[in-house]
Amino acid sequence: MHKTFRSLSNPQYRLWAMGAFVSNIGTWLQRTAQDWIVIAELSNGNATAVGIVVALQFAPQFIFLPIIGWAADYFDRRKLLIVTQSLRGLLALVQAIMILNGHLELWHMYIFAFLLGCFTAFDTPARHAFVADLVADKDLANAVSLNSISFNSARMIGPAIAGFLILLMGAGWVFALNALSFIPIIAITYMIKAKPVNLLPSVESDSSKSSKATLFDGFHYIRQRPDMIIAITMFFFFAMFGLNFTVYLTSMTVHVFTGNSQQFGILMSIMAVGSIVGAMITANRENPNVRFISFSAIGFGGIALIASIIPNFWLFAVSLSLIGMTTQLFTTSVHSLIQLSAQKYIRGRVIAILLATSVGGSAIGGPLVGWTADLLGARWAIACGGIIALLTAALGLRYLHQRGDK
């Protein structure tokens, strides 16, 4: 157990993790309320609309790809995070006011989703790289896994609370709570005295280049690493259907189980329980590799195919815990592999490419998942996700076979 949580012995990281946990709960409160209000109140049950919101939220990762990784490597990450988190909190507050005043329409939600995506695009690579600044390299894989545990613990708590609060007082107050949740993390980020890492001006010490390091050095770096290429490629295809389960679940709740926001929150929370288990498993693995990533995708694909034919709400909920676990095994292992493989001077840009790849896949897949659910039904959409995951695993196994790794 001590090995699983060893990164928390670092006081700077422990303080950061506490603030991030509160903020993550707020994020999942809003994410649940956002998806529910789109399908249940703004679009007359249209799952494609939920998919479009997801796509708009993730699209900025692609649009700003050449800039966001560079920003995470060039600017003081602590100050950058204070700015991005403040903007995200302000955006949540504006949405809360509009919902409570009855002025929010679907097209407003599309605009807000895109703006949130813009702020998050700069926040995420800086946040991941900032964790690497707080802990020693030997504890980095553990810290990445603990971040996943924190994120998914919040994902377990947030949706359950959100589903209840939406029924009790409406979605507007859920958005307001998310706005408040940014206050602790902003204060903690300000308090942390992490040493600024001005990496770009001194890259010649690691790469024999001058301070004129280009924005696209990350692509050149990855191109020389076949293990990174296959991991990122697998992440893209897995993300298209595997990371869009909120779209599946809104459609399953409304159209298959004819449920309400509380049942939707329950499904989201149960899936998060499995994700926590998956994150704890990876926290004890020090050397993530393509083989483990491939078998995680196989597990996800098989369970998704079974889940697509389960007729009972609670049995379906149980299957979601396994889906959450295998999803976390896959995603955390890819993140750990990339972070451990990248040298410090270029880590922010490499992380940005990984994140852009995953959210790009999600952005493309979101409308596809919604369209499939509207056209063929939510069950067929889940089955398609399982098939894509199995094909993704085949890519990894083929790479291992070609490399001669039996």
C-alpha positions, -999 to +999 in steps of 0.1 A: +000+000+000+029+024+008+043+016-027+010+025-043+008+060-026+045+067-023+043+100-043+021+115-016+051+116+007+062+146-014+045+176+004+043+197-028+027+169-047+004+161-018-009+197-016-014+198-054-033+165-054-057+177-027-066+208-047-069+188-080-093+163-063-117+191-053-115+207-088-120+173-105-152+167-085-165+201-098-155+192-133-175+159-132-204+177-116-205+200-146-197+173-172-227+153-160-250+183-159-238+194-193-245+161-211-278+157-193-291+191-201-282+188-237-300+155-243-329+159-219-337+197-221-321+213-251-322+187-280-353+165-274-332+134-268-308+138-297-276+118-289-258+134-318-261+168-301-242+154-271-216+141-295-212+176-311-207+191-277-180+166-270-164+173-304-164+211-298-149+206-264-120+185-277-114+202-311-092+230-298-065+204-288-060+199-326-065+235-336-039+248-311-016+218-312+015+236-323+011+261-295-001+243-264+029+220-260+053+249-266+035+270-241+038+242-214+076+241-221+082+278-224+061+296-198+062+292-160+037+263-157+025+274-123+015+308-136+000+293-168-022+270-147-034+299-125-046+317-157-063+286-173-080+275-142-093+310-135-108+312-170-124+278-166-140+288-134-153+321-149-168+302-178-186+278-155-200+308-135-213+325-167-231+293-178-246+289-143-261+324-145-275+318-179-291+285-170-306+299-137-320+328-157-335+305-183-315+320-212-293+291-222-300+275-256-283+247-275-262+270-296-250+287-265-239+253-252-219+247-284-201+280-280-193+273-243-181+238-251-156+253-276-144+280-252-140+254-224-120+233-249-097+263-257-089+269-220-085+232-213-062+227-243-036+250-227-043+237-192-039+200-197-003+196-210+009+222-185-009+203-157+006+169-167+041+184-171+038+203-138+033+170-119+066+159-135+082+191-120+069+182-085+082+146-082+114+127-089+116+107-121+115+074-101+081+084-088+067+098-120+048+067-132+033+064-097+023+101-097+006+097-131-014+067-117-023+086-085-036+115-107-058+089-124-070+076-091-079+112-080-096+120-113-116+088-112-125+091-075-139+125-084-156+109-114-172+084-090-184+111-066-193+140-090-218+123-113-237+107-084-240+141-066-248+159-099-276+135-108-292+141-074-287+179-075-302+182-110-334+166-097-333+186-065-324+221-076-316+221-113-285+220-135-277+257-130-266+252-094-244+223-105-225+246-128-222+271-100-206+245-077-181+237-104-171+274-105-165+274-068-144+242-070-117+261-088-110+284-059-089+258-038-068+246-068-060+282-078-050+291-043-029+260-039-012+265-073-003+300-062+011+287-029+033+260-044+068+271-048+079+247-075+110+258-093+102+273-127+113+251-155+124+273-184+132+245-207+132+258-242+160+284-238+184+257-226+176+227-248+211+225-262+221+208-230+199+179-240+195+181-277+224+202-290+199+228-303+197+265-297+169+284-280+152+286-314+136+251-308+107+248-331+071+241-322+072+209-341+102+193-324+078+171-306+068+155-338+104+149-349+112+134-315+083+110-316+091+100-352+123+085-339+105+064-313+085+034-328+071+026-294+057+061-290+043+060-325+024+028-320+011+039-285-001+072-298-017+056-328-035+031-307-047+059-284-062+077-313-084+048-325-093+037-289-104+073-281-128+075-310-153+051-294-137+040-261-135+075-246-170+086-255-189+066-230-208+096-217-225+098-251-233+061-249-246+064-213-269+094-220-285+075-249-287+042-229-303+060-199-329+080-219-338+056-247-331+020-234-337+022-197-360+053-198-342+067-167-336+101-152-306+122-143-300+103-111-298+069-129-274+085-154-252+097-125-253+063-110-240+047-142-212+073-145-202+067-109-201+029-112-179+032-143-156+054-123-153+028-095-138+004-121-115+032-133-101+036-098-093-001-096-075+002-130-056+032-118-045+014-086-033-015-107-012+007-129+002+026-098+021-006-089+035-011-124+068+007-130+074-002-166+044+003-189+047-013-223+029-019-256+020-055-247+001-045-215-016-017-235-027-041-262-042-066-237-060-038-219-077-029-253-086-066-257-103-066-223-122-034-231-134-047-264-146-080-251-165-065-222-180-038-244-194-064-267-210-082-237-223-050-223-241-042-256-265-071-251-272-069-214-309-063-209-310-053-172-300-019-158-281-031-128-262-059-147-253-033-173-241-010-145-218-039-132-203-043-167-195-006-167-172-011-137-151-035-158-152-012-188-140+016-166-112-006-152-099-016-187-102+019-200-080+032-172-055+004-176-052+014-213-051+052-209-029+054-178-004+030-193-001+050-225+004+082-205+030+066-183+049+051-213+050+085-231+060+105-200+087+081-190+101+079-225+102+116-232+132+137-221+124+167-198+133+194-223+106+182-247+081+165-224+054+193-226+053+191-264+052+153-265+024+153-239+005+179-259+007+156-290-005+126-270-034+146-256-043+161-289-043+127-304-066+113-278-090+142-277-088+144-315-100+108-317-127+117-291-138+148-311-141+127-343-158+098-325-182+119-304-206+128-333-201+093-348-211+076-316-241+099-313-251+094-349-247+056-345-268+056-314-296+077-331-295+056-362-290+020-350-295+024-312-272+028-282-265-009-280-251-010-315-230+020-307-214+002-278-208-029-299-190-007-325-168+007-297-159-029-287-149-038-322-128-007-327-109-015-294-102-051-306-088-037-339-067-013-319-053-042-299-045-059-332-023-030-341-003-033-309+001-071-312+012-067-349+039-042-338+052-066-311+052-095-337+072-074-362+096-064-335+101-101-326+086-097-291+070-131-286 
